Amino acid sequence: MNQNEKINYIEFPAKNLELAKHFFTTVFDWHFTDYGPEYITFTHAGLEGGFYKAELTSSTENGSALVIIYSDDLLATESKIKAEGGLIIKPTFDFPGGRRFHFSDPNGNELAVWSEC
């Protein structure tokens, strides 16, 4: 349900939309819908969004916001990310309330995964 003045949607750039679909479906079980050759949407991710065809990447080094995904099993999620071509760019570290790591997807976008333990 859409809520007034609440975050509703997020978009990521992707050089290869098929690679994005494969990675996020396999690792996180996101669901995708194609909207032509330059745009796909995703659901089943906690927040809906999309990927648009572009040579750009999203990273905190360039000042972008960081999308953080929750996991019940941090090590299992890290293993799936690595198995599907993601790169761990900031190893697991502790912070007040849990632990997390940062990764880049196969298109080069930075995201993070956190867990309470």
Sine and cosine of phi, psi and omega as CSV:
sin_phi,cos_phi,sin_psi,cos_psi,sin_omega,cos_omega
0.00,0.00,0.74,-0.67,0.05,-1.00
-0.95,0.30,0.68,-0.73,0.02,-1.00
-0.84,-0.54,0.72,-0.70,-0.04,-1.00
-0.82,0.57,0.80,-0.60,0.10,-1.00
0.87,0.50,0.52,0.85,0.09,-1.00
-0.90,-0.44,0.48,-0.88,0.03,-1.00
-0.85,0.52,0.75,-0.66,-0.15,-0.99
-0.85,-0.53,-0.42,0.91,-0.19,-0.98
-0.30,-0.95,0.47,-0.88,0.05,-1.00
-0.66,-0.75,0.57,-0.82,0.01,-1.00
-0.80,-0.60,0.60,-0.80,0.05,-1.00
-0.85,-0.53,0.53,-0.85,0.16,-0.99
-0.98,0.19,0.41,-0.91,0.07,-1.00
-0.42,-0.91,0.79,-0.62,0.08,-1.00
-0.94,0.34,-0.55,0.83,-0.08,-1.00
-0.75,-0.66,0.97,-0.23,-0.05,-1.00
-0.92,0.40,-0.60,0.80,0.02,-1.00
-0.90,0.43,-0.63,0.78,0.05,-1.00
-0.90,0.43,-0.66,0.75,0.06,-1.00
-0.88,0.48,-0.73,0.68,0.01,-1.00
-0.86,0.51,-0.74,0.68,-0.03,-1.00
-0.88,0.48,-0.76,0.65,-0.06,-1.00
-0.87,0.49,-0.81,0.59,-0.10,-1.00
-0.96,0.28,-0.44,0.90,0.12,-0.99
-0.94,0.34,-0.74,0.67,-0.07,-1.00
-0.93,0.36,-0.71,0.70,-0.07,-1.00
-0.98,0.19,-0.71,0.70,-0.16,-0.99
-0.90,-0.44,-0.02,1.00,0.01,-1.00
0.89,0.46,0.56,0.83,0.11,-0.99
-0.96,0.28,0.45,-0.89,0.02,-1.00
-0.93,-0.36,0.62,-0.78,-0.12,-0.99
-0.83,-0.56,0.50,-0.87,0.15,-0.99
-0.77,-0.64,0.76,-0.65,0.03,-1.00
-0.99,0.11,0.67,-0.75,0.11,-0.99
-0.79,-0.62,0.93,0.36,-0.03,-1.00
0.99,0.11,-0.06,-1.00,-0.11,-0.99
-0.98,0.21,-0.10,0.99,-0.10,-1.00
-0.83,-0.56,0.16,0.99,-0.01,-1.00
-0.42,-0.91,0.69,-0.73,0.11,-0.99
-0.71,-0.70,0.52,-0.85,0.08,-1.00
-0.94,-0.35,0.39,-0.92,0.08,-1.00
-0.77,-0.63,0.50,-0.86,0.10,-1.00
-0.72,-0.69,0.02,-1.00,0.04,-1.00
0.92,0.40,0.54,0.84,-0.06,-1.00
-0.83,-0.55,0.08,1.00,-0.08,-1.00
1.00,-0.07,-0.51,0.86,0.06,-1.00
-0.53,-0.85,0.70,-0.71,0.00,-1.00
-0.98,0.21,0.39,-0.92,0.00,-1.00
-0.14,-0.99,-0.28,-0.96,-0.02,-1.00
-0.40,-0.92,0.16,-0.99,0.12,-0.99
-0.83,-0.56,0.73,-0.68,0.06,-1.00
-0.91,-0.41,0.57,-0.82,-0.03,-1.00
-0.93,0.37,0.85,-0.52,0.00,-1.00
-0.25,-0.97,0.41,-0.91,0.06,-1.00
-1.00,0.09,0.02,1.00,-0.04,-1.00
-0.99,0.14,0.24,-0.97,0.16,-0.99
-0.69,-0.72,0.40,-0.92,0.01,-1.00
-0.96,-0.27,0.86,-0.50,0.03,-1.00
-0.53,-0.85,0.49,-0.87,0.01,-1.00
-0.92,0.39,-0.46,0.89,0.05,-1.00
-0.87,0.49,-0.51,0.86,0.04,-1.00
-1.00,-0.08,0.10,1.00,0.06,-1.00
1.00,-0.04,0.16,0.99,-0.02,-1.00
-0.98,0.18,0.31,-0.95,0.10,-1.00
-0.92,0.38,0.45,-0.89,0.02,-1.00
-0.97,-0.26,0.85,-0.52,0.09,-1.00
-1.00,0.04,0.79,-0.61,-0.07,-1.00
-0.87,-0.49,0.80,-0.60,-0.05,-1.00
-0.97,-0.24,0.66,-0.75,0.04,-1.00
-1.00,0.03,0.58,-0.82,0.08,-1.00
-0.68,-0.73,0.65,-0.76,0.12,-0.99
-0.96,0.27,-0.40,0.92,-0.06,-1.00
-0.68,-0.74,1.00,-0.04,-0.09,-1.00
-0.85,0.53,-0.69,0.72,-0.03,-1.00
-0.91,0.41,-0.65,0.76,0.02,-1.00
-0.90,0.43,-0.67,0.74,0.02,-1.00
-0.91,0.41,-0.68,0.74,0.05,-1.00
-0.86,0.51,-0.67,0.75,0.02,-1.00
-0.88,0.47,-0.68,0.73,0.02,-1.00
-0.90,0.43,-0.66,0.75,0.01,-1.00
-0.87,0.50,-0.74,0.67,0.00,-1.00
-0.89,0.45,-0.66,0.75,-0.03,-1.00
-0.89,0.45,-0.46,0.89,-0.04,-1.00
-0.98,-0.20,0.25,0.97,0.11,-0.99
0.99,-0.10,0.09,1.00,0.10,-1.00
-0.98,0.22,0.41,-0.91,0.01,-1.00
-0.89,-0.46,0.72,-0.69,0.09,-1.00
-0.98,0.18,0.89,-0.45,-0.07,-1.00
-0.96,-0.27,-0.23,0.97,0.12,-0.99
-0.57,-0.82,0.95,-0.31,-0.07,-1.00
-0.86,0.51,0.30,-0.95,-0.02,-1.00
-0.81,0.58,0.73,-0.69,0.05,-1.00
-0.64,-0.77,0.40,-0.92,0.03,-1.00
-1.00,0.08,0.53,-0.85,0.15,-0.99
-0.55,-0.84,0.31,-0.95,0.00,-1.00
-0.83,0.56,0.90,-0.44,0.01,-1.00
0.96,-0.27,-0.13,0.99,0.01,-1.00
0.25,-0.97,-0.44,-0.90,-0.01,-1.00
-0.66,-0.75,0.44,-0.90,0.06,-1.00
-0.39,-0.92,0.26,-0.96,0.14,-0.99
-0.67,-0.74,0.34,-0.94,0.07,-1.00
-0.94,-0.35,0.55,-0.83,0.04,-1.00
-0.63,-0.78,0.31,-0.95,0.17,-0.98
-0.92,-0.39,0.67,-0.74,0.05,-1.00
-0.96,0.26,0.12,-0.99,-0.03,-1.00
-0.88,0.48,-0.27,0.96,0.08,-1.00
-1.00,-0.04,-0.04,1.00,0.06,-1.00
1.00,-0.10,0.10,0.99,0.02,-1.00
-0.99,0.16,0.71,-0.70,0.02,-1.00
-1.00,0.04,0.75,-0.67,0.13,-0.99
-0.67,-0.74,0.10,-1.00,0.05,-1.00
-0.70,-0.71,0.35,-0.94,0.07,-1.00
-0.77,-0.63,0.71,-0.71,0.02,-1.00
-0.77,-0.63,0.33,-0.94,0.07,-1.00
-0.57,-0.82,0.41,-0.91,0.00,-1.00
-0.96,0.27,-0.33,0.94,0.01,-1.00
-0.72,-0.70,0.00,0.00,0.00,0.00
